[in-house]
Every structure is written in structure tokens, then in C-alpha cells.
């Protein structure tokens, strides 16, 4: 996963401030990642689906520390991330 700002200059796109977030090989478990949203209000964390780990888990990675948090922590269940209020966990629950 990468994060950064897209800059438009004379109809040309550039990604000058890109940064590395994480990839599945850096995690202590096997899964396929799908990025979702930045977590409001500070947007210092990126949420993602961890397909194939305990079913599918809703995770977040802090952009600076690379700390991974499992928000759904519901084995054998499919959970889906969503953009929500900052005080609530970023997952929709059972789907």
C-alpha cells in the first residue's frame, strides 16, 4: 500500500510525495489486502480489508508507526470497512 498526494500540473498528474505504508508480507499473518479509507478526523490511519485472515477482518495501519489494529476481530465472519465517525470502529459488521 502506498499513500501520497496527487498533483496536477498542466493536465499532467504527478505523485511527488508518495510513501510506503505496508504490504501483506510485513504482517504477522497471511492475507490479501484491499485498501479502503483514511480514518477521520486526522487521517493518520488507513483502513483495509484483510481477506483470508480469520474470514475477512477489518484492519487499520497507522501511517507513521506502521502499527496494525484489528478492528473487527471476528473469526469466521466477513466484515467490511466503512468510513464512519471517528469515535466508532471503522467496520460495518457481519455482511
Order of alpha helices (4+ residues) and beta strands (2+ residues): beta-beta-beta-beta-beta-beta-beta-beta-beta-beta
